[in-house]
Amino acid sequence: MSKHRKKIDNINKLQFFPLTPVITVPSHIIVHLGAPDEEAENVDVPFIDYIKNVASSELYPTWPEKALRANIHAIVSIAMNRIFTEWYRSRGYNFDITNSTQFDQSYVYNRGIYEPISLIADEIFTQYIVREGQVQPLFAQFCDGRISQCNGLYQWGTVELADQGYTTLEILRYYYGEDVNIVTDAPVGGVEPTYPGEPLNPGSSNLDVLRMQFYLNRIKVNFPAIPQIFPLDGYYGENTEAAVRTFQRTFNLPETGIIDQSTWYRITNIYGAVTKLSELASEGIQLSQWADISSEVYLEGDVRPGVEIIQYGLEVLSTYYPTIPDVAITGIFDSQTRDAIIAFQKTMNLPPTGNITPETYRILYDNVYGILDTLPPEAIYLPYLRWTGIVYGLGHESPVVYLIQEMLSYISLIIPAIPTIESNGIYDEATEEAVRAFQNVEGIEPTGAVDEETWYKIEDVYRRQRFGNVGTNLFTDIAKPSL
């Protein structure tokens, strides 16, 4: 048995890159100027202006800075929770939040903003509170603590704590528990409803399908008639269709087996109800649950570092298989990537799901390895690859290890102090020795493991040697092997 074959036989042990959910801070928020069922105007407000307005309506600018920060974190988190859970939209309203303090936060249309509050909000409006192990921003309930009390933060109480020397995080933990943290530097994006804009049909495969599968399986706990969806792989197959039909029948929707806008929001609404998603003691979407579901499947919409590795593999295969189209190596699992995966699956007589499961991944790289193993390092062009978040060391087996070995093999052609190694996808002692030699040459602590610093230094040296001073990057690199 060849070393190449041993390598492929072990690929089922390889880890996929973990999915880290990222909650995007909205750029705008739609505010209903009244109670939910009250006829009132809806206003489209920049999110940062909304936060400043609420904070200026709820807080005093003379309060200690730490107290102001804790309160503004709570204001941001409530607004983001309302948007993330689609609390109102899933109930048929066309806004994100109200300005009624009976339901939400005080927003006074066209009011003035206090400068001290404005400065703090500018700094921290991309930060929100999250409970450990959960994804969604915390519904950080608060009240003034004098006239009214609640099961949450007391605004006047934050002043007393700040005067006693409590930090912002200590104030938040005092009220919400020791398991809360502050997420910092969240990306800012749109505020569109999560409905993807077009129905999900049998044959669809993307992260939206995965989300609906997850929701339906959780709803099944309370409504056992809904069939269990297995596997949770983001592919809209027969069992997903059966679950959707039963859900529609149970909740008096047209039984189409298609997740249109009304079904999407009803599923979201019922999921929110059975999990009490927006309550202070929220069950929430657990990071571990998402990891269990998503760690072994890549779907349209994915942006994990492994996506560009998949795209590179497809691009290599497109050179040898005319049925597989070219793929741009963007790191974004887009419709072009999905089409190429379907073409690959059809070529290999696999179910054309358009997603990457461990089986598809194994077969994909079985073929890629078979091609690259026949080529010398100088004939292979590798694209820019982001660090995966994994520290690679002795014992790791992965296509990423193979690519590390390929880069080091090319570098060793120029720098004799780095020993030549076999590219086999296995982080063996020879690979560890080569990495340690590279680290010594580059003035990095010689651990023999590829951490983030070593990863990007290998990338930098490889690219300078391979491409010279050409400004190659993620979008312009030549990905195919030289023929």
Order of alpha helices (4+ residues) and beta strands (2+ residues): alpha-beta-beta-beta-alpha-alpha-beta-alpha-beta-beta-beta-alpha-alpha-beta-beta-alpha-alpha-alpha-alpha-alpha-alpha-alpha-alpha-alpha-alpha
